[in-house]
Amino acid sequence: MTRKKLKSSQLRTLACTIAALSLIYWFAHQRGILPFVYLLPPITCPADATLHTPPQTFLNANQSILDILPKNFDRSKTSILIEKSNHRLTLYYDQKPIKSYSVVFGDPQGDKRREGDRKTPEGILRIQDKYPHPDWSKFLWLDYPNAQSQCKHQRSKQRGEIPAFSAIGGEVGIHGVPIGQDALIETRTNWTLGCPALKNKDIDEIYNIVQVGAIVEILP
């Protein structure tokens, strides 16, 4: 059997399986054995925690972070707050805001619910890895989807806000811009697929200060 015929046969088998399972589910529902999804108990998710108090304005934008931090600073005391509505990322040290940076997104309105919606997840996340990026200088990889993100995703499916077979997505991180494209940040052009993006000099500065495991709080 050729590869093409084999693939066609596999697709037919998959389609028949899906149709059969759908028929079984419908029959079970008609007999009162299984409820439809919308009749299941509603999924409830805890409210997003808040850990940082946002600054009143952009802080120390023209000052080197090393001139602000203590000489022998402790990286475990650093954290990040991102305010989507203000296009502002603020670095915190020991729970105090010390420097702010301009940041852009994909679609800045609303919380991320599924793959491909270009939205940035809201809530409490952590940096799970950090590494140089060939196109955007540096990448601070966030732990999306975490348990809270998974809960919101499933709740949105149950409410019919997103398609039932939607994937939750991933690979969300804080990164820079293509070389020579700082204007994307200066003009607040939301060009990414959902990742927060900074000027390269800014992501380079933050990259050298924060560590894997650092908290990143993202607000609407």
C-alpha positions, 0 to 999 in steps of 0.5 A: 500500500502506498503512503498516500493510500495509507494516509487516506485510510487512516483519515477515514478510520479517524473520521469514522471513530469520531462519528461513532463516538459522537453518536454514542455520546448523543445516544447516551444523552438522549437516554439521560446517561450523560449531560451535554457539556453546557449542563455540567456544573460550571467551572469556577476559577480562583481570582487572579492574585495581585502581588505588586502595587503599580507605580504612579508613573514610569520610573528611572527610564533613563537610569542604568539599573545597576545604578539603582540596585544595591551593589551586591543585590540578590537576584531572588528578590527581583520580580516583574509587573506588566500593565497592558493598559499602560504599556508598562513593564516595571522591575521590582526589587524586594517588592519595591518598583525601581525601573519602568520600561515601555512594552507592547503586545499582540492584542492587548485587550483581554486575557489569553484563552486559546492558541492563536488569539494573539492575547497576553495571559494575565495573572501570576506567572514565572520565568521558567527559562531564559536564553538568547534569541536569534531574532529578538535578542533575549527570551524570558520564557514564561510558564504559560499555561499554568494551572490558572490558565488551564482553568480559564481555558476550560471555563471558556470552552464550557461557556462557549466563548471559544471552540471546544477543540481549541488548543490552549497554546504556549511559548509565551515569553518576554523578548526584544524586537528585530534589530533596528525595529525599536520604533515598534516600541516607541509607537506602541505598535502591537506586533507580536503573537501575544508575547510582551516585547521590549526594546533590545537594550531594555530586554538585555538589561532585564535579562541580566538582572532576573533569574529563572523562577522570578515572578511575572505579574500581568495586569489588564 
